[in-house]
Amino acid sequence: MYSCKIYHDGMPPLFEGEYKTLKNIAEVLGLTYQQVADLSSRRTLKKYQEFKYFPKIEIQRIKKESIEN
């Protein structure tokens, strides 16, 4: 399970949700899986994330689930 929150300019979260996979988050946000994986693993900001009006996107693993076949 993953928790996804989007903030902008110190306001309360604009978006908040819990999802089973990063792929689910990508579909909801309209991003590619690779972009979401990049956001969830990066600890430092990329240059494009340093713009004044770029939203802060937090993706954190909240529970590791076993994958059943």
C-alpha positions as CSV (number, residue, x, y, z in Angstrom):
1,M,0.0,0.0,0.0
2,Y,1.1,3.5,-0.8
3,S,0.0,6.9,0.5
4,C,-0.1,9.7,-2.1
5,K,-0.5,13.4,-1.1
6,I,-0.2,16.5,-3.2
7,Y,0.4,19.9,-1.6
8,H,0.7,23.3,-3.1
9,D,2.1,26.5,-1.5
10,G,1.7,25.3,2.1
11,M,-2.0,24.7,1.8
12,P,-3.8,21.6,3.1
13,P,-3.5,18.6,0.8
14,L,-5.1,19.1,-2.6
15,F,-5.2,15.4,-3.1
16,E,-4.9,12.5,-0.8
17,G,-5.3,8.7,-1.3
18,E,-4.1,5.2,-0.6
19,Y,-3.4,2.8,-3.4
20,K,-2.2,-0.8,-3.7
21,T,0.5,-0.1,-6.3
22,L,2.5,2.7,-7.9
23,K,0.8,1.8,-11.2
24,N,-2.6,2.7,-9.6
25,I,-1.2,6.1,-8.5
26,A,0.1,6.7,-12.0
27,E,-3.3,6.0,-13.6
28,V,-5.1,8.3,-11.2
29,L,-2.6,11.2,-11.5
30,G,-2.2,10.8,-15.3
31,L,1.6,10.2,-15.0
32,T,3.7,7.3,-16.3
33,Y,4.7,4.5,-13.9
34,Q,8.3,5.7,-14.2
35,Q,7.5,9.2,-13.1
36,V,5.6,7.9,-10.1
37,A,8.4,5.5,-9.2
38,D,10.9,8.3,-9.5
39,L,8.8,10.5,-7.2
40,S,8.5,7.8,-4.6
41,S,12.2,6.9,-4.5
42,R,13.8,10.4,-4.8
43,R,14.9,12.1,-1.6
44,T,16.3,15.2,-3.4
45,L,14.4,17.5,-5.8
46,K,15.1,17.4,-9.5
47,K,15.7,20.7,-11.2
48,Y,12.1,20.7,-12.7
49,Q,10.7,20.3,-9.2
50,E,12.3,23.5,-7.9
51,F,9.9,25.9,-9.7
52,K,7.9,28.2,-7.5
53,Y,4.5,26.7,-8.5
54,F,5.5,23.1,-8.8
55,P,3.3,21.0,-6.4
56,K,4.8,18.9,-3.7
57,I,4.0,15.2,-4.4
58,E,4.6,12.8,-1.5
59,I,4.4,9.0,-2.2
60,Q,5.3,6.8,0.7
61,R,5.0,3.0,1.2
62,I,2.7,2.5,4.2
63,K,2.4,-1.2,4.3
64,K,4.2,-4.0,2.4
65,E,1.7,-6.5,1.1
66,S,2.5,-10.0,-0.1
67,I,1.7,-10.6,-3.7
68,E,-0.5,-13.6,-4.2
69,N,-0.7,-15.5,-7.5
